Amino acid sequence: MLKEKLKKYTIILASGSPRRQQFFKDLDLDFEIRLKDIEEVYPPELKAVEITDFLAELKASAFDGELKENEVLVTSDTIVWHQNKALGKPKNAQEAFEMIKSMSNATHEVFTSVCFKTNSTSTVINDVTKVTFNDLSDESILYYIENYKPYDKAGAYGIQEWFGFMAVAKVDGSYTNVMGLPTAKVYEYLSTLV
């Protein structure tokens, strides 16, 4: 439906994330992938959604001056926010364990920001989802890290995997946002282009 309406646009997804790429396929959108290597560094005073807004825009700014008429670039960033700090992707098993352990029997927030950039405009939208974990045993956390190696995931977990089915007690907000893209909001924004 939207695919037809967006025919005159080229949607460019600047994300190497297989989950985000799959979402765009599942939304029935034609798109191409263009990747740039960006150092994801943000000012230390930023908090929560300010971080993801900043990083989504930073990723888009790498394409300054490169976009043609009718090209729409989409960049995004997701973080887990817990105990007043950002949990990014864990560097190793120890860090992954500490992250998950800290969220056990507690509620954390997942922020995703999406930047839509054309050759003349730039718009950032964002979403927040609250996720509550059950009380998790060390054994189950270690099993998950060993078998699923969640090193490419913010907060060291994938809600769509075994861990999410076992550990998540409650989700308040967009489920897909936790996976890295608030799909309903993205679809809605792209609909405004036509």
Helices and strands as residue ranges (DSSP letters): H 2-5, E 10-13, H 18-26, E 32-33, H 49-61, E 71-82, E 85-87, H 93-103, E 107-117, E 122-133, H 138-148, G 154-156, H 162-167, E 168-172, H 175-179, H 183-191
